[in-house]
């Protein structure tokens, strides 16, 4: 019985190492990589060191560390609007 559980645990740990990473290595969205114009637009009390441009919506997001979890939140200007990059047509 113990050998069976040990074999299952070893298999699960081995397969966990094969999980796909959540971020691609070739993404242009490095943490804290925001232009000075975005820094000037951003409202206070936002963590600009974790800000990044998300290519799916062309908006800047930052990691908000709450009491329970860390969540990506849209980076907002002083007027409350999300800060996004204009799409080229």
C-alpha atoms as a printed R data frame, in Angstrom:
   type eleno elety resid chain resno      x      y       z
1  ATOM     1    CA   UNK     A     1  0.000  0.000   0.000
2  ATOM     2    CA   UNK     A     2  2.795  2.436   0.910
3  ATOM     3    CA   UNK     A     3  4.672  1.533  -2.267
4  ATOM     4    CA   UNK     A     4  1.577  2.288  -4.341
5  ATOM     5    CA   UNK     A     5  1.157  5.742  -2.785
6  ATOM     6    CA   UNK     A     6  4.872  6.441  -3.170
7  ATOM     7    CA   UNK     A     7  4.725  5.524  -6.858
8  ATOM     8    CA   UNK     A     8  1.749  7.822  -7.394
9  ATOM     9    CA   UNK     A     9  3.481 10.713  -5.593
10 ATOM    10    CA   UNK     A    10  6.687 10.270  -7.608
11 ATOM    11    CA   UNK     A    11  4.670 10.239 -10.836
12 ATOM    12    CA   UNK     A    12  2.797 13.424  -9.886
13 ATOM    13    CA   UNK     A    13  5.972 15.260  -8.929
14 ATOM    14    CA   UNK     A    14  7.648 14.185 -12.178
15 ATOM    15    CA   UNK     A    15  4.687 15.336 -14.278
16 ATOM    16    CA   UNK     A    16  4.471 18.652 -12.418
17 ATOM    17    CA   UNK     A    17  7.923 19.487 -13.768
18 ATOM    18    CA   UNK     A    18  6.557 19.172 -17.305
19 ATOM    19    CA   UNK     A    19  3.973 21.939 -16.905
20 ATOM    20    CA   UNK     A    20  4.023 24.706 -19.503
21 ATOM    21    CA   UNK     A    21  5.228 28.126 -18.289
22 ATOM    22    CA   UNK     A    22  2.584 30.836 -18.025
23 ATOM    23    CA   UNK     A    23  4.657 33.546 -19.741
24 ATOM    24    CA   UNK     A    24  6.454 33.192 -23.059
25 ATOM    25    CA   UNK     A    25 10.167 33.987 -23.114
26 ATOM    26    CA   UNK     A    26  9.875 36.080 -26.269
27 ATOM    27    CA   UNK     A    27  7.179 38.450 -24.979
28 ATOM    28    CA   UNK     A    28  7.959 42.163 -25.026
29 ATOM    29    CA   UNK     A    29  6.224 42.640 -21.664
30 ATOM    30    CA   UNK     A    30  9.038 42.772 -19.140
31 ATOM    31    CA   UNK     A    31  8.110 43.691 -15.579
32 ATOM    32    CA   UNK     A    32  8.706 47.350 -14.849
33 ATOM    33    CA   UNK     A    33  9.384 48.149 -18.502
34 ATOM    34    CA   UNK     A    34  7.176 51.217 -18.934
35 ATOM    35    CA   UNK     A    35  7.973 54.443 -20.811
36 ATOM    36    CA   UNK     A    36  8.380 57.711 -18.931
37 ATOM    37    CA   UNK     A    37  5.171 59.053 -20.503
38 ATOM    38    CA   UNK     A    38  3.210 56.217 -18.903
39 ATOM    39    CA   UNK     A    39  4.876 56.887 -15.544
40 ATOM    40    CA   UNK     A    40  3.837 60.548 -15.837
41 ATOM    41    CA   UNK     A    41  0.209 59.577 -16.620
42 ATOM    42    CA   UNK     A    42 -0.170 56.957 -13.886
43 ATOM    43    CA   UNK     A    43 -2.109 57.769 -10.741
44 ATOM    44    CA   UNK     A    44 -0.330 57.448  -7.387
45 ATOM    45    CA   UNK     A    45 -0.557 54.321  -5.191
46 ATOM    46    CA   UNK     A    46  0.087 51.919  -8.082
47 ATOM    47    CA   UNK     A    47  3.122 49.619  -8.177
48 ATOM    48    CA   UNK     A    48  4.910 50.749 -11.341
49 ATOM    49    CA   UNK     A    49  7.787 48.324 -10.736
50 ATOM    50    CA   UNK     A    50  5.465 45.458 -11.715
51 ATOM    51    CA   UNK     A    51  3.746 47.304 -14.586
52 ATOM    52    CA   UNK     A    52  3.747 45.634 -17.999
53 ATOM    53    CA   UNK     A    53  2.113 46.023 -21.399
54 ATOM    54    CA   UNK     A    54 -0.280 43.147 -22.093
55 ATOM    55    CA   UNK     A    55 -0.421 42.447 -25.853
56 ATOM    56    CA   UNK     A    56 -3.964 41.016 -25.790
57 ATOM    57    CA   UNK     A    57 -5.524 44.429 -25.094
58 ATOM    58    CA   UNK     A    58 -2.546 46.825 -25.554
59 ATOM    59    CA   UNK     A    59 -3.079 48.194 -22.043
60 ATOM    60    CA   UNK     A    60 -0.701 48.477 -19.115
61 ATOM    61    CA   UNK     A    61 -1.391 46.317 -16.060
62 ATOM    62    CA   UNK     A    62  0.346 46.025 -12.692
63 ATOM    63    CA   UNK     A    63  0.419 43.419  -9.931
64 ATOM    64    CA   UNK     A    64 -1.678 44.454  -6.917
65 ATOM    65    CA   UNK     A    65 -0.747 42.530  -3.776
66 ATOM    66    CA   UNK     A    66 -3.875 42.138  -1.675
67 ATOM    67    CA   UNK     A    67 -4.238 40.452   1.712
68 ATOM    68    CA   UNK     A    68 -5.087 37.105   0.102
69 ATOM    69    CA   UNK     A    69 -3.668 37.081  -3.417
70 ATOM    70    CA   UNK     A    70 -1.762 39.070  -6.012
71 ATOM    71    CA   UNK     A    71 -3.901 40.123  -8.986
72 ATOM    72    CA   UNK     A    72 -3.177 41.952 -12.238
73 ATOM    73    CA   UNK     A    73 -5.059 45.254 -12.255
74 ATOM    74    CA   UNK     A    74 -5.259 47.812 -15.089
75 ATOM    75    CA   UNK     A    75 -2.861 50.723 -14.678
76 ATOM    76    CA   UNK     A    76 -5.001 53.831 -14.437
77 ATOM    77    CA   UNK     A    77 -4.411 57.531 -15.025
78 ATOM    78    CA   UNK     A    78 -5.230 60.202 -12.453
79 ATOM    79    CA   UNK     A    79 -8.664 60.539 -14.101
80 ATOM    80    CA   UNK     A    80 -9.395 56.838 -13.554
81 ATOM    81    CA   UNK     A    81 -9.086 55.729 -17.180
82 ATOM    82    CA   UNK     A    82 -6.958 52.702 -18.118
83 ATOM    83    CA   UNK     A    83 -3.645 53.532 -19.806
84 ATOM    84    CA   UNK     A    84 -3.514 51.831 -23.223
85 ATOM    85    CA   UNK     A    85 -1.449 52.072 -26.404
86 ATOM    86    CA   UNK     A    86 -3.259 53.134 -29.574
87 ATOM    87    CA   UNK     A    87 -3.542 50.304 -32.091
88 ATOM    88    CA   UNK     A    88 -2.029 50.860 -35.501
89 ATOM    89    CA   UNK     A    89 -4.332 50.248 -38.450
